[in-house]
Amino acid sequence: MNHPAPSFGSRKSGGSGRSGPSGEARAGEARATSGVAAALRALDVRPSRRLGQNFLTDPRVAERIAAVALDSVPAAATTSPGGEGAILEIGPGLGALAERLAASGRPFAAVELDLRLAEHIETLLHPHPNARVVRGDILDQRLESLLPGDGPVTVVANLPYVITSPAIEWIVNQGPRVKRAILMTQREVAQRLAAKPGTKEYGSFSVFVALHAETRVEFRVSPGAFHPRPDVDSVLFTLTPRPYPGTSAEERAAVERLVRAATGGRRKTLANSLGHGLGMGADAARALLERAGIDPGRRAETLSVDDWLRVARAEGGAA
Ligand code: SAM
């Protein structure tokens, strides 16, 4: 399933326009921000939008994220170096989270696409023999190469917005070793994850995530915790991969295929969009939807996961 990032908006740099923190908080924020800005200057890195580089500047927020992440794998699972209780960070940046996570002593891998930052992180994590840094795009990696073994893994990321949906897709596609992902995204993304059918936030991404995981919002983070400062609030949430209850892998794949077919074009009714997307024509799609007990005049974005499952099962039964 392909969920284009632009539909989920972007973290833009620049002022947020919302009412700001107190004078004291602002002074602390300015100090932290200038520290990050100086570190970036020293590395000759200008924050890149293309790489979604909004670096965490607030150490209290970093501490809270690390606490959520380190709690999420049972301590008993941390002893084996073969990947047990391991942590994978996507995009460690300057290391706001990486240093705290590596210091836990658990097997730790961090994948960073920006080579200057990867080199910096390697130096930073040098004192931690449990840590390794991989240079490259997370979407090109395989979990078993990053963290060999079959033990549980927690994924942690302040996600670059440009890869929000593919990264979440990558995480759920890594199979049962990934027990939890602790992810920071812009607030709108978290709203899409929790959206109800028929609302403007609900879409193919909401269906995809519901098919493969449960999500829970942990806390909200204001734009002042990042440099450059994004326009919008961010949210930390926990994503727990699990198959949608009572479904087979084939059914979940069928729902993905149906949703992709129905949401690709501009056609308004389900019968038309599905008929076109599946190449079966509107009449056959209408018959399929009627067999599933779904009104063919509905719009695709009003169907719940259970509705899609009824369509997938009606289609399977007719095959
Ligand atoms: N974790 C750091 C923090 O919280 O301050 C940095 C977070 S910043 C939002 C995203 C990071 O992901 C940047 O360091 C960026 O270079 C990196 N990045 C962007 N695209 C990536 C990709 N496809 N694979 C791995 N890292 C990526």
Residues whose N, C-alpha, C, O or C-beta is under 5 A from the ligand:
A	BS01	SAM	L51 G52 Q53 N54 F55 L56 I90 G91 P92 G93 L94 A96 V111 E112 L113 D114 G136 D137 I138 N158 L159 P160 I163
